[in-house]
Every structure is written in structure tokens, then in C-alpha cells.
Amino acid sequence: MILDGAPLIAIHKARYYKRKDGLALGPGPFVTGLEYATDQKASVVGKPEQTFFIQALSDLGCSPSEAVMIGDDARDDVGGAQNAGMLGILVRSGKYREGDENKISPPPHLTCDSFPDAVEHILQNLL
């Protein structure tokens, strides 16, 4: 179908995701393989695309400067949000791996040990 002109659409291209038994290969490598095989670039409609964040904020009646993204994925959660004009806080839980905060530019606004720590920072420093 793709070779006949159908678009290649991906929800996201995450490299891996967190399961109960550890990390598992995400859709990213498969999407990249399809891109290579079909010589087409996938349209990504989820994180980390800027339009994903902007649309969600618009639906909430919120501007990027009024929002903070807390996530365990430096590229898809924090990097995507920051590219959309939001502050991004990376948490060292879930699928976080040591050094992830150094893999994006700009770096996260803050890196916290947990989601509750990130919320506490927001309540104490950003409101």
C-alpha cells in the first residue's frame, strides 16, 4: 500500500518503552525500517512533535509558557515539550537511564528523582 502512494504515519518513534519486566523495543526501529524499505519519511503525529504538544495545550486553553512537562524520556517527553516552548522536567524513574539529561539540547529545566519531587518543585518555585 505504501509503495502505491499511501502515507506512512507513525504515532511515535520511541526507541524503547518500559514494561513490568524491563525495557522493550519501541516502535521507532520498526518505523525507521519501514521508512528505509519504502523510501518514504513517516509523518509522526505524537511525541516529540511540536504540533502534538501545541494541540494538546490549545485544547486545554493553555499557552506553552503556562505549562510544564514532566517525563521519563529525555527526547520524546522533555525535548519535545521544550521545543514547543514549555519547560521540561526529567524524572529519574521509569525508562530514565543515567546520563539521559545530557542527550538533549537544551538540557531539561530540571532533573528530579521522582514525579512527586518534580511536582513539589513546580509548586514551590514556578507558581
Backbone atoms as SQL, in Angstrom:
CREATE TABLE atoms (id INTEGER PRIMARY KEY, chain TEXT, resi INTEGER, resn TEXT, atom TEXT, x REAL, y REAL, z REAL);
INSERT INTO atoms VALUES
  (1, 'A', 1, 'MET', 'N', 0.820, -1.196, 0.000),
  (2, 'A', 1, 'MET', 'CA', 0.000, 0.000, 0.000),
  (3, 'A', 1, 'MET', 'C', 0.864, 1.260, 0.000),
  (4, 'A', 2, 'ILE', 'N', 1.915, 1.259, 0.827),
  (5, 'A', 2, 'ILE', 'CA', 2.774, 2.437, 0.889),
  (6, 'A', 2, 'ILE', 'C', 3.454, 2.655, -0.453),
  (7, 'A', 3, 'LEU', 'N', 3.884, 1.576, -1.084),
  (8, 'A', 3, 'LEU', 'CA', 4.540, 1.707, -2.379),
  (9, 'A', 3, 'LEU', 'C', 3.588, 2.228, -3.442),
  (10, 'A', 4, 'ASP', 'N', 2.278, 2.091, -3.214),
  (11, 'A', 4, 'ASP', 'CA', 1.283, 2.603, -4.148),
  (12, 'A', 4, 'ASP', 'C', 0.830, 4.011, -3.798),
  (13, 'A', 5, 'GLY', 'N', 1.509, 4.652, -2.842),
  (14, 'A', 5, 'GLY', 'CA', 1.210, 6.048, -2.542),
  (15, 'A', 5, 'GLY', 'C', 0.532, 6.325, -1.220),
  (16, 'A', 6, 'ALA', 'N', 0.175, 5.299, -0.463),
  (17, 'A', 6, 'ALA', 'CA', -0.436, 5.540, 0.852),
  (18, 'A', 6, 'ALA', 'C', 0.598, 6.179, 1.775),
  (19, 'A', 7, 'PRO', 'N', 0.181, 7.105, 2.626),
  (20, 'A', 7, 'PRO', 'CA', 1.145, 7.749, 3.524),
  (21, 'A', 7, 'PRO', 'C', 1.603, 6.796, 4.629),
  (22, 'A', 8, 'LEU', 'N', 2.811, 7.025, 5.095),
  (23, 'A', 8, 'LEU', 'CA', 3.355, 6.280, 6.226),
  (24, 'A', 8, 'LEU', 'C', 3.198, 7.160, 7.457),
  (25, 'A', 9, 'ILE', 'N', 2.339, 6.748, 8.375),
  (26, 'A', 9, 'ILE', 'CA', 2.032, 7.542, 9.570),
  (27, 'A', 9, 'ILE', 'C', 2.423, 6.736, 10.800),
  (28, 'A', 10, 'ALA', 'N', 3.118, 7.402, 11.728),
  (29, 'A', 10, 'ALA', 'CA', 3.534, 6.747, 12.973),
  (30, 'A', 10, 'ALA', 'C', 3.039, 7.560, 14.160),
  (31, 'A', 11, 'ILE', 'N', 2.588, 6.881, 15.192),
  (32, 'A', 11, 'ILE', 'CA', 2.180, 7.557, 16.425),
  (33, 'A', 11, 'ILE', 'C', 3.396, 8.198, 17.071),
  (34, 'A', 12, 'HIS', 'N', 4.498, 7.458, 17.132),
  (35, 'A', 12, 'HIS', 'CA', 5.760, 7.999, 17.635),
  (36, 'A', 12, 'HIS', 'C', 6.882, 7.069, 17.210),
  (37, 'A', 13, 'LYS', 'N', 8.118, 7.492, 17.462),
  (38, 'A', 13, 'LYS', 'CA', 9.276, 6.700, 17.074),
  (39, 'A', 13, 'LYS', 'C', 10.169, 6.416, 18.279),
  (40, 'A', 14, 'ALA', 'N', 9.553, 6.154, 19.424),
  (41, 'A', 14, 'ALA', 'CA', 10.334, 5.875, 20.633),
  (42, 'A', 14, 'ALA', 'C', 11.229, 4.657, 20.414),
  (43, 'A', 15, 'ARG', 'N', 12.418, 4.738, 20.974),
  (44, 'A', 15, 'ARG', 'CA', 13.376, 3.641, 20.834),
  (45, 'A', 15, 'ARG', 'C', 12.999, 2.457, 21.706),
  (46, 'A', 16, 'TYR', 'N', 12.459, 2.743, 22.871),
  (47, 'A', 16, 'TYR', 'CA', 12.063, 1.687, 23.789),
  (48, 'A', 16, 'TYR', 'C', 10.984, 2.200, 24.721),
  (49, 'A', 17, 'TYR', 'N', 10.344, 1.278, 25.425),
  (50, 'A', 17, 'TYR', 'CA', 9.332, 1.648, 26.415),
  (51, 'A', 17, 'TYR', 'C', 9.488, 0.740, 27.622),
  (52, 'A', 18, 'LYS', 'N', 8.906, 1.156, 28.727),
  (53, 'A', 18, 'LYS', 'CA', 9.038, 0.438, 29.994),
  (54, 'A', 18, 'LYS', 'C', 7.908, -0.569, 30.141),
  (55, 'A', 19, 'ARG', 'N', 8.280, -1.832, 30.432),
  (56, 'A', 19, 'ARG', 'CA', 7.320, -2.879, 30.770),
  (57, 'A', 19, 'ARG', 'C', 7.608, -3.341, 32.192),
  (58, 'A', 20, 'LYS', 'N', 6.746, -4.160, 32.736),
  (59, 'A', 20, 'LYS', 'CA', 6.959, -4.670, 34.098),
  (60, 'A', 20, 'LYS', 'C', 8.281, -5.411, 34.234),
  (61, 'A', 21, 'ASP', 'N', 8.673, -6.116, 33.177),
  (62, 'A', 21, 'ASP', 'CA', 9.894, -6.917, 33.232),
  (63, 'A', 21, 'ASP', 'C', 11.119, -6.192, 32.682),
  (64, 'A', 22, 'GLY', 'N', 11.018, -4.887, 32.450),
  (65, 'A', 22, 'GLY', 'CA', 12.161, -4.110, 31.964),
  (66, 'A', 22, 'GLY', 'C', 11.829, -3.344, 30.702),
  (67, 'A', 23, 'LEU', 'N', 12.871, -2.933, 30.004),
  (68, 'A', 23, 'LEU', 'CA', 12.687, -2.160, 28.781),
  (69, 'A', 23, 'LEU', 'C', 12.437, -3.085, 27.596),
  (70, 'A', 24, 'ALA', 'N', 11.609, -2.614, 26.674),
  (71, 'A', 24, 'ALA', 'CA', 11.305, -3.369, 25.458),
  (72, 'A', 24, 'ALA', 'C', 11.486, -2.459, 24.254),
  (73, 'A', 25, 'LEU', 'N', 11.801, -3.046, 23.139),
  (74, 'A', 25, 'LEU', 'CA', 11.990, -2.304, 21.906),
  (75, 'A', 25, 'LEU', 'C', 10.699, -1.582, 21.532),
  (76, 'A', 26, 'GLY', 'N', 10.805, -0.288, 21.281),
  (77, 'A', 26, 'GLY', 'CA', 9.646, 0.517, 20.916),
  (78, 'A', 26, 'GLY', 'C', 9.406, 0.504, 19.414),
  (79, 'A', 27, 'PRO', 'N', 8.465, 1.322, 18.945),
  (80, 'A', 27, 'PRO', 'CA', 8.131, 1.324, 17.527),
  (81, 'A', 27, 'PRO', 'C', 9.162, 2.020, 16.641),
  (82, 'A', 28, 'GLY', 'N', 10.029, 2.832, 17.225),
  (83, 'A', 28, 'GLY', 'CA', 10.988, 3.608, 16.437),
  (84, 'A', 28, 'GLY', 'C', 11.812, 2.800, 15.450),
  (85, 'A', 29, 'PRO', 'N', 12.449, 1.723, 15.881),
  (86, 'A', 29, 'PRO', 'CA', 13.241, 0.937, 14.937),
  (87, 'A', 29, 'PRO', 'C', 12.403, 0.339, 13.803),
  (88, 'A', 30, 'PHE', 'N', 11.171, -0.024, 14.093),
  (89, 'A', 30, 'PHE', 'CA', 10.291, -0.589, 13.064),
  (90, 'A', 30, 'PHE', 'C', 9.857, 0.486, 12.064),
  (91, 'A', 31, 'VAL', 'N', 9.535, 1.665, 12.581),
  (92, 'A', 31, 'VAL', 'CA', 9.158, 2.774, 11.698),
  (93, 'A', 31, 'VAL', 'C', 10.339, 3.148, 10.808),
  (94, 'A', 32, 'THR', 'N', 11.524, 3.210, 11.403),
  (95, 'A', 32, 'THR', 'CA', 12.723, 3.535, 10.632),
  (96, 'A', 32, 'THR', 'C', 12.967, 2.487, 9.548),
  (97, 'A', 33, 'GLY', 'N', 12.735, 1.221, 9.876),
  (98, 'A', 33, 'GLY', 'CA', 12.865, 0.162, 8.879),
  (99, 'A', 33, 'GLY', 'C', 11.874, 0.322, 7.736),
  (100, 'A', 34, 'LEU', 'N', 10.641, 0.685, 8.067),
  (101, 'A', 34, 'LEU', 'CA', 9.636, 0.927, 7.020),
  (102, 'A', 34, 'LEU', 'C', 10.007, 2.138, 6.172),
  (103, 'A', 35, 'GLU', 'N', 10.546, 3.173, 6.804),
  (104, 'A', 35, 'GLU', 'CA', 10.994, 4.347, 6.041),
  (105, 'A', 35, 'GLU', 'C', 12.061, 3.947, 5.030),
  (106, 'A', 36, 'TYR', 'N', 13.008, 3.154, 5.487),
  (107, 'A', 36, 'TYR', 'CA', 14.085, 2.705, 4.603),
  (108, 'A', 36, 'TYR', 'C', 13.533, 1.833, 3.469),
  (109, 'A', 37, 'ALA', 'N', 12.680, 0.879, 3.816),
  (110, 'A', 37, 'ALA', 'CA', 12.159, -0.067, 2.827),
  (111, 'A', 37, 'ALA', 'C', 11.280, 0.597, 1.777),
  (112, 'A', 38, 'THR', 'N', 10.575, 1.653, 2.168),
  (113, 'A', 38, 'THR', 'CA', 9.643, 2.309, 1.246),
  (114, 'A', 38, 'THR', 'C', 10.188, 3.601, 0.655),
  (115, 'A', 39, 'ASP', 'N', 11.343, 4.024, 1.128),
  (116, 'A', 39, 'ASP', 'CA', 11.951, 5.285, 0.691),
  (117, 'A', 39, 'ASP', 'C', 11.014, 6.467, 0.945),
  (118, 'A', 40, 'GLN', 'N', 10.272, 6.387, 2.065),
  (119, 'A', 40, 'GLN', 'CA', 9.370, 7.466, 2.488),
  (120, 'A', 40, 'GLN', 'C', 9.692, 7.860, 3.917),
  (121, 'A', 41, 'LYS', 'N', 9.465, 9.101, 4.234),
  (122, 'A', 41, 'LYS', 'CA', 9.614, 9.596, 5.601),
  (123, 'A', 41, 'LYS', 'C', 8.247, 9.507, 6.271),
  (124, 'A', 42, 'ALA', 'N', 8.202, 8.916, 7.450),
  (125, 'A', 42, 'ALA', 'CA', 6.935, 8.796, 8.178),
  (126, 'A', 42, 'ALA', 'C', 6.499, 10.146, 8.729),
  (127, 'A', 43, 'SER', 'N', 5.212, 10.387, 8.719),
  (128, 'A', 43, 'SER', 'CA', 4.634, 11.538, 9.412),
  (129, 'A', 43, 'SER', 'C', 4.365, 11.090, 10.840),
  (130, 'A', 44, 'VAL', 'N', 5.070, 11.710, 11.784),
  (131, 'A', 44, 'VAL', 'CA', 4.897, 11.357, 13.190),
  (132, 'A', 44, 'VAL', 'C', 3.855, 12.298, 13.782),
  (133, 'A', 45, 'VAL', 'N', 2.827, 11.739, 14.402),
  (134, 'A', 45, 'VAL', 'CA', 1.730, 12.564, 14.913),
  (135, 'A', 45, 'VAL', 'C', 1.717, 12.666, 16.440),
  (136, 'A', 46, 'GLY', 'N', 2.617, 11.990, 17.119),
  (137, 'A', 46, 'GLY', 'CA', 2.680, 12.039, 18.582),
  (138, 'A', 46, 'GLY', 'C', 3.958, 12.696, 19.053),
  (139, 'A', 47, 'LYS', 'N', 4.312, 12.429, 20.307),
  (140, 'A', 47, 'LYS', 'CA', 5.553, 12.973, 20.851),
  (141, 'A', 47, 'LYS', 'C', 6.730, 12.450, 20.040),
  (142, 'A', 48, 'PRO', 'N', 7.741, 13.234, 19.799),
  (143, 'A', 48, 'PRO', 'CA', 8.058, 14.560, 20.318),
  (144, 'A', 48, 'PRO', 'C', 7.664, 15.705, 19.393),
  (145, 'A', 49, 'GLU', 'N', 6.755, 15.469, 18.471),
  (146, 'A', 49, 'GLU', 'CA', 6.397, 16.509, 17.503),
  (147, 'A', 49, 'GLU', 'C', 5.793, 17.734, 18.188),
  (148, 'A', 50, 'GLN', 'N', 6.238, 18.902, 17.766),
  (149, 'A', 50, 'GLN', 'CA', 5.777, 20.160, 18.349),
  (150, 'A', 50, 'GLN', 'C', 4.261, 20.298, 18.239),
  (151, 'A', 51, 'THR', 'N', 3.699, 19.912, 17.111),
  (152, 'A', 51, 'THR', 'CA', 2.250, 20.046, 16.926),
  (153, 'A', 51, 'THR', 'C', 1.462, 19.217, 17.936),
  (154, 'A', 52, 'PHE', 'N', 2.009, 18.094, 18.378),
  (155, 'A', 52, 'PHE', 'CA', 1.358, 17.269, 19.391),
  (156, 'A', 52, 'PHE', 'C', 1.161, 18.070, 20.674),
  (157, 'A', 53, 'PHE', 'N', 2.215, 18.722, 21.124),
  (158, 'A', 53, 'PHE', 'CA', 2.152, 19.496, 22.364),
  (159, 'A', 53, 'PHE', 'C', 1.293, 20.751, 22.200),
  (160, 'A', 54, 'ILE', 'N', 1.480, 21.456, 21.093),
  (161, 'A', 54, 'ILE', 'CA', 0.727, 22.697, 20.861),
  (162, 'A', 54, 'ILE', 'C', -0.770, 22.409, 20.790),
  (163, 'A', 55, 'GLN', 'N', -1.167, 21.339, 20.120),
  (164, 'A', 55, 'GLN', 'CA', -2.588, 20.996, 20.018),
  (165, 'A', 55, 'GLN', 'C', -3.163, 20.633, 21.378),
  (166, 'A', 56, 'ALA', 'N', -2.417, 19.850, 22.156),
  (167, 'A', 56, 'ALA', 'CA', -2.897, 19.484, 23.498),
  (168, 'A', 56, 'ALA', 'C', -3.084, 20.727, 24.360),
  (169, 'A', 57, 'LEU', 'N', -2.134, 21.643, 24.309),
  (170, 'A', 57, 'LEU', 'CA', -2.248, 22.881, 25.090),
  (171, 'A', 57, 'LEU', 'C', -3.416, 23.726, 24.603),
  (172, 'A', 58, 'SER', 'N', -3.588, 23.798, 23.298),
  (173, 'A', 58, 'SER', 'CA', -4.701, 24.559, 22.732),
  (174, 'A', 58, 'SER', 'C', -6.037, 23.989, 23.200),
  (175, 'A', 59, 'ASP', 'N', -6.146, 22.664, 23.206),
  (176, 'A', 59, 'ASP', 'CA', -7.372, 22.017, 23.673),
  (177, 'A', 59, 'ASP', 'C', -7.671, 22.352, 25.132),
  (178, 'A', 60, 'LEU', 'N', -6.619, 22.609, 25.905),
  (179, 'A', 60, 'LEU', 'CA', -6.771, 22.958, 27.325),
  (180, 'A', 60, 'LEU', 'C', -6.877, 24.460, 27.555),
  (181, 'A', 61, 'GLY', 'N', -6.749, 25.250, 26.482),
  (182, 'A', 61, 'GLY', 'CA', -6.782, 26.701, 26.613),
  (183, 'A', 61, 'GLY', 'C', -5.562, 27.247, 27.332),
  (184, 'A', 62, 'CYS', 'N', -4.431, 26.639, 27.084),
  (185, 'A', 62, 'CYS', 'CA', -3.196, 26.947, 27.802),
  (186, 'A', 62, 'CYS', 'C', -2.101, 27.311, 26.796),
  (187, 'A', 63, 'SER', 'N', -1.218, 28.207, 27.175),
  (188, 'A', 63, 'SER', 'CA', -0.080, 28.536, 26.324),
  (189, 'A', 63, 'SER', 'C', 1.142, 27.741, 26.792),
  (190, 'A', 64, 'PRO', 'N', 2.138, 27.561, 25.925),
  (191, 'A', 64, 'PRO', 'CA', 3.342, 26.829, 26.331),
  (192, 'A', 64, 'PRO', 'C', 4.030, 27.427, 27.562),
  (193, 'A', 65, 'SER', 'N', 3.998, 28.726, 27.697),
  (194, 'A', 65, 'SER', 'CA', 4.659, 29.355, 28.850),
  (195, 'A', 65, 'SER', 'C', 3.935, 29.069, 30.165),
  (196, 'A', 66, 'GLU', 'N', 2.711, 28.554, 30.082),
  (197, 'A', 66, 'GLU', 'CA', 1.936, 28.224, 31.282),
  (198, 'A', 66, 'GLU', 'C', 1.996, 26.738, 31.631),
  (199, 'A', 67, 'ALA', 'N', 2.778, 25.981, 30.884),
  (200, 'A', 67, 'ALA', 'CA', 2.768, 24.527, 31.050),
  (201, 'A', 67, 'ALA', 'C', 4.158, 23.971, 31.331),
  (202, 'A', 68, 'VAL', 'N', 4.179, 22.869, 32.048),
  (203, 'A', 68, 'VAL', 'CA', 5.415, 22.143, 32.341),
  (204, 'A', 68, 'VAL', 'C', 5.175, 20.671, 32.012),
  (205, 'A', 69, 'MET', 'N', 6.115, 20.069, 31.318),
  (206, 'A', 69, 'MET', 'CA', 6.045, 18.642, 31.013),
  (207, 'A', 69, 'MET', 'C', 6.965, 17.902, 31.967),
  (208, 'A', 70, 'ILE', 'N', 6.441, 16.897, 32.649),
  (209, 'A', 70, 'ILE', 'CA', 7.239, 16.020, 33.498),
  (210, 'A', 70, 'ILE', 'C', 7.271, 14.670, 32.801),
  (211, 'A', 71, 'GLY', 'N', 8.463, 14.143, 32.551),
  (212, 'A', 71, 'GLY', 'CA', 8.536, 12.864, 31.867),
  (213, 'A', 71, 'GLY', 'C', 9.808, 12.102, 32.147),
  (214, 'A', 72, 'ASP', 'N', 9.798, 10.816, 31.784),
  (215, 'A', 72, 'ASP', 'CA', 10.965, 9.958, 31.989),
  (216, 'A', 72, 'ASP', 'C', 11.740, 9.709, 30.702),
  (217, 'A', 73, 'ASP', 'N', 11.328, 10.342, 29.613),
  (218, 'A', 73, 'ASP', 'CA', 12.008, 10.197, 28.329),
  (219, 'A', 73, 'ASP', 'C', 12.570, 11.554, 27.925),
  (220, 'A', 74, 'ALA', 'N', 13.892, 11.667, 27.929),
  (221, 'A', 74, 'ALA', 'CA', 14.529, 12.958, 27.658),
  (222, 'A', 74, 'ALA', 'C', 14.166, 13.494, 26.281),
  (223, 'A', 75, 'ARG', 'N', 14.199, 12.650, 25.269),
  (224, 'A', 75, 'ARG', 'CA', 13.944, 13.130, 23.905),
  (225, 'A', 75, 'ARG', 'C', 12.455, 13.373, 23.641),
  (226, 'A', 76, 'ASP', 'N', 11.648, 12.355, 23.874),
  (227, 'A', 76, 'ASP', 'CA', 10.243, 12.436, 23.479),
  (228, 'A', 76, 'ASP', 'C', 9.399, 13.292, 24.411),
  (229, 'A', 77, 'ASP', 'N', 9.595, 13.174, 25.710),
  (230, 'A', 77, 'ASP', 'CA', 8.804, 13.949, 26.669),
  (231, 'A', 77, 'ASP', 'C', 9.378, 15.353, 26.849),
  (232, 'A', 78, 'VAL', 'N', 10.586, 15.417, 27.375),
  (233, 'A', 78, 'VAL', 'CA', 11.181, 16.698, 27.764),
  (234, 'A', 78, 'VAL', 'C', 11.640, 17.501, 26.552),
  (235, 'A', 79, 'GLY', 'N', 12.400, 16.885, 25.664),
  (236, 'A', 79, 'GLY', 'CA', 12.877, 17.596, 24.480),
  (237, 'A', 79, 'GLY', 'C', 11.740, 18.083, 23.601),
  (238, 'A', 80, 'GLY', 'N', 10.749, 17.230, 23.390),
  (239, 'A', 80, 'GLY', 'CA', 9.598, 17.630, 22.580),
  (240, 'A', 80, 'GLY', 'C', 8.848, 18.792, 23.185),
  (241, 'A', 81, 'ALA', 'N', 8.631, 18.743, 24.492),
  (242, 'A', 81, 'ALA', 'CA', 7.924, 19.829, 25.178),
  (243, 'A', 81, 'ALA', 'C', 8.715, 21.127, 25.111),
  (244, 'A', 82, 'GLN', 'N', 10.010, 21.035, 25.332),
  (245, 'A', 82, 'GLN', 'CA', 10.833, 22.248, 25.302),
  (246, 'A', 82, 'GLN', 'C', 10.887, 22.845, 23.903),
  (247, 'A', 83, 'ASN', 'N', 10.895, 22.011, 22.874),
  (248, 'A', 83, 'ASN', 'CA', 10.855, 22.522, 21.502),
  (249, 'A', 83, 'ASN', 'C', 9.537, 23.218, 21.199),
  (250, 'A', 84, 'ALA', 'N', 8.501, 22.905, 21.972),
  (251, 'A', 84, 'ALA', 'CA', 7.194, 23.553, 21.808),
  (252, 'A', 84, 'ALA', 'C', 7.059, 24.784, 22.704),
  (253, 'A', 85, 'GLY', 'N', 8.111, 25.127, 23.451),
  (254, 'A', 85, 'GLY', 'CA', 8.080, 26.327, 24.285),
  (255, 'A', 85, 'GLY', 'C', 7.724, 26.095, 25.736),
  (256, 'A', 86, 'MET', 'N', 7.585, 24.848, 26.137),
  (257, 'A', 86, 'MET', 'CA', 7.259, 24.517, 27.527),
  (258, 'A', 86, 'MET', 'C', 8.546, 24.292, 28.318),
  (259, 'A', 87, 'LEU', 'N', 8.431, 24.311, 29.636),
  (260, 'A', 87, 'LEU', 'CA', 9.523, 23.847, 30.478),
  (261, 'A', 87, 'LEU', 'C', 9.431, 22.330, 30.542),
  (262, 'A', 88, 'GLY', 'N', 10.572, 21.679, 30.626),
  (263, 'A', 88, 'GLY', 'CA', 10.592, 20.229, 30.729),
  (264, 'A', 88, 'GLY', 'C', 11.364, 19.776, 31.949),
  (265, 'A', 89, 'ILE', 'N', 10.763, 18.876, 32.713),
  (266, 'A', 89, 'ILE', 'CA', 11.418, 18.295, 33.880),
  (267, 'A', 89, 'ILE', 'C', 11.556, 16.794, 33.640),
  (268, 'A', 90, 'LEU', 'N', 12.786, 16.316, 33.710),
  (269, 'A', 90, 'LEU', 'CA', 13.076, 14.901, 33.529),
  (270, 'A', 90, 'LEU', 'C', 13.107, 14.218, 34.889),
  (271, 'A', 91, 'VAL', 'N', 12.451, 13.074, 34.993),
  (272, 'A', 91, 'VAL', 'CA', 12.469, 12.316, 36.249),
  (273, 'A', 91, 'VAL', 'C', 13.308, 11.052, 36.081),
  (274, 'A', 92, 'ARG', 'N', 14.045, 10.738, 37.140),
  (275, 'A', 92, 'ARG', 'CA', 14.916, 9.559, 37.146),
  (276, 'A', 92, 'ARG', 'C', 14.118, 8.325, 37.579),
  (277, 'A', 93, 'SER', 'N', 13.103, 8.008, 36.830),
  (278, 'A', 93, 'SER', 'CA', 12.275, 6.835, 37.100),
  (279, 'A', 93, 'SER', 'C', 11.799, 6.290, 35.763),
  (280, 'A', 94, 'GLY', 'N', 11.032, 5.212, 35.803),
  (281, 'A', 94, 'GLY', 'CA', 10.524, 4.654, 34.547),
  (282, 'A', 94, 'GLY', 'C', 11.648, 4.208, 33.643),
  (283, 'A', 95, 'LYS', 'N', 11.679, 4.747, 32.430),
  (284, 'A', 95, 'LYS', 'CA', 12.705, 4.318, 31.479),
  (285, 'A', 95, 'LYS', 'C', 13.941, 5.207, 31.467),
  (286, 'A', 96, 'TYR', 'N', 14.021, 6.151, 32.397),
  (287, 'A', 96, 'TYR', 'CA', 15.211, 7.001, 32.509),
  (288, 'A', 96, 'TYR', 'C', 16.464, 6.140, 32.675),
  (289, 'A', 97, 'ARG', 'N', 17.539, 6.559, 32.018),
  (290, 'A', 97, 'ARG', 'CA', 18.849, 5.941, 32.181),
  (291, 'A', 97, 'ARG', 'C', 19.861, 7.040, 32.498),
  (292, 'A', 98, 'GLU', 'N', 20.830, 6.700, 33.340),
  (293, 'A', 98, 'GLU', 'CA', 21.859, 7.650, 33.748),
  (294, 'A', 98, 'GLU', 'C', 22.449, 8.359, 32.527),
  (295, 'A', 99, 'GLY', 'N', 22.499, 9.677, 32.588),
  (296, 'A', 99, 'GLY', 'CA', 23.063, 10.469, 31.507),
  (297, 'A', 99, 'GLY', 'C', 22.063, 10.924, 30.466),
  (298, 'A', 100, 'ASP', 'N', 20.803, 10.483, 30.545),
  (299, 'A', 100, 'ASP', 'CA', 19.794, 10.897, 29.558),
  (300, 'A', 100, 'ASP', 'C', 19.673, 12.415, 29.484),
  (301, 'A', 101, 'GLU', 'N', 19.840, 13.093, 30.617),
  (302, 'A', 101, 'GLU', 'CA', 19.694, 14.551, 30.638),
  (303, 'A', 101, 'GLU', 'C', 20.733, 15.248, 29.764),
  (304, 'A', 102, 'ASN', 'N', 21.819, 14.559, 29.429),
  (305, 'A', 102, 'ASN', 'CA', 22.869, 15.133, 28.590),
  (306, 'A', 102, 'ASN', 'C', 22.652, 14.852, 27.103),
  (307, 'A', 103, 'LYS', 'N', 21.578, 14.177, 26.755),
  (308, 'A', 103, 'LYS', 'CA', 21.343, 13.775, 25.372),
  (309, 'A', 103, 'LYS', 'C', 20.460, 14.737, 24.594),
  (310, 'A', 104, 'ILE', 'N', 19.976, 15.789, 25.256),
  (311, 'A', 104, 'ILE', 'CA', 19.125, 16.754, 24.553),
  (312, 'A', 104, 'ILE', 'C', 19.675, 18.163, 24.735),
  (313, 'A', 105, 'SER', 'N', 19.365, 19.012, 23.779),
  (314, 'A', 105, 'SER', 'CA', 19.757, 20.417, 23.841),
  (315, 'A', 105, 'SER', 'C', 18.563, 21.253, 23.421),
  (316, 'A', 106, 'PRO', 'N', 18.145, 22.183, 24.260),
  (317, 'A', 106, 'PRO', 'CA', 18.718, 22.500, 25.559),
  (318, 'A', 106, 'PRO', 'C', 18.455, 21.377, 26.561),
  (319, 'A', 107, 'PRO', 'N', 19.261, 21.347, 27.633),
  (320, 'A', 107, 'PRO', 'CA', 19.038, 20.328, 28.657),
  (321, 'A', 107, 'PRO', 'C', 17.724, 20.572, 29.384),
  (322, 'A', 108, 'PRO', 'N', 17.241, 19.600, 30.140),
  (323, 'A', 108, 'PRO', 'CA', 16.000, 19.798, 30.896),
  (324, 'A', 108, 'PRO', 'C', 16.101, 21.004, 31.831),
  (325, 'A', 109, 'HIS', 'N', 14.966, 21.646, 32.056),
  (326, 'A', 109, 'HIS', 'CA', 14.902, 22.730, 33.043),
  (327, 'A', 109, 'HIS', 'C', 15.397, 22.214, 34.385),
  (328, 'A', 110, 'LEU', 'N', 15.055, 20.968, 34.691),
  (329, 'A', 110, 'LEU', 'CA', 15.412, 20.355, 35.960),
  (330, 'A', 110, 'LEU', 'C', 15.354, 18.844, 35.802),
  (331, 'A', 111, 'THR', 'N', 16.178, 18.138, 36.571),
  (332, 'A', 111, 'THR', 'CA', 16.092, 16.683, 36.652),
  (333, 'A', 111, 'THR', 'C', 15.817, 16.329, 38.103),
  (334, 'A', 112, 'CYS', 'N', 14.755, 15.563, 38.334),
  (335, 'A', 112, 'CYS', 'CA', 14.327, 15.189, 39.693),
  (336, 'A', 112, 'CYS', 'C', 14.358, 13.673, 39.846),
  (337, 'A', 113, 'ASP', 'N', 14.407, 13.235, 41.098),
  (338, 'A', 113, 'ASP', 'CA', 14.416, 11.799, 41.370),
  (339, 'A', 113, 'ASP', 'C', 13.070, 11.138, 41.116),
  (340, 'A', 114, 'SER', 'N', 11.976, 11.902, 41.243),
  (341, 'A', 114, 'SER', 'CA', 10.653, 11.292, 41.120),
  (342, 'A', 114, 'SER', 'C', 9.627, 12.309, 40.643),
  (343, 'A', 115, 'PHE', 'N', 8.478, 11.797, 40.239),
  (344, 'A', 115, 'PHE', 'CA', 7.366, 12.655, 39.839),
  (345, 'A', 115, 'PHE', 'C', 6.927, 13.561, 40.993),
  (346, 'A', 116, 'PRO', 'N', 6.749, 13.032, 42.218),
  (347, 'A', 116, 'PRO', 'CA', 6.371, 13.920, 43.331),
  (348, 'A', 116, 'PRO', 'C', 7.397, 15.031, 43.580),
  (349, 'A', 117, 'ASP', 'N', 8.683, 14.729, 43.413),
  (350, 'A', 117, 'ASP', 'CA', 9.706, 15.769, 43.568),
  (351, 'A', 117, 'ASP', 'C', 9.536, 16.859, 42.513),
  (352, 'A', 118, 'ALA', 'N', 9.211, 16.463, 41.295),
  (353, 'A', 118, 'ALA', 'CA', 9.007, 17.437, 40.220),
  (354, 'A', 118, 'ALA', 'C', 7.795, 18.316, 40.513),
  (355, 'A', 119, 'VAL', 'N', 6.715, 17.708, 40.971),
  (356, 'A', 119, 'VAL', 'CA', 5.510, 18.474, 41.323),
  (357, 'A', 119, 'VAL', 'C', 5.822, 19.442, 42.455),
  (358, 'A', 120, 'GLU', 'N', 6.558, 18.991, 43.442),
  (359, 'A', 120, 'GLU', 'CA', 6.937, 19.856, 44.566),
  (360, 'A', 120, 'GLU', 'C', 7.750, 21.054, 44.077),
  (361, 'A', 121, 'HIS', 'N', 8.665, 20.820, 43.151),
  (362, 'A', 121, 'HIS', 'CA', 9.444, 21.925, 42.580),
  (363, 'A', 121, 'HIS', 'C', 8.527, 22.936, 41.893),
  (364, 'A', 122, 'ILE', 'N', 7.582, 22.440, 41.126),
  (365, 'A', 122, 'ILE', 'CA', 6.648, 23.338, 40.435),
  (366, 'A', 122, 'ILE', 'C', 5.858, 24.160, 41.443),
  (367, 'A', 123, 'LEU', 'N', 5.325, 23.512, 42.449),
  (368, 'A', 123, 'LEU', 'CA', 4.512, 24.214, 43.456),
  (369, 'A', 123, 'LEU', 'C', 5.323, 25.244, 44.232),
  (370, 'A', 124, 'GLN', 'N', 6.561, 24.923, 44.539),
  (371, 'A', 124, 'GLN', 'CA', 7.387, 25.816, 45.350),
  (372, 'A', 124, 'GLN', 'C', 8.069, 26.921, 44.545),
  (373, 'A', 125, 'ASN', 'N', 8.340, 26.677, 43.261),
  (374, 'A', 125, 'ASN', 'CA', 9.181, 27.603, 42.508),
  (375, 'A', 125, 'ASN', 'C', 8.571, 28.207, 41.249),
  (376, 'A', 126, 'LEU', 'N', 7.540, 27.616, 40.723),
  (377, 'A', 126, 'LEU', 'CA', 7.039, 28.079, 39.428),
  (378, 'A', 126, 'LEU', 'C', 5.639, 28.678, 39.467),
  (379, 'A', 127, 'LEU', 'N', 4.943, 28.549, 40.572),
  (380, 'A', 127, 'LEU', 'CA', 3.586, 29.107, 40.646),
  (381, 'A', 127, 'LEU', 'C', 3.587, 30.442, 41.350);
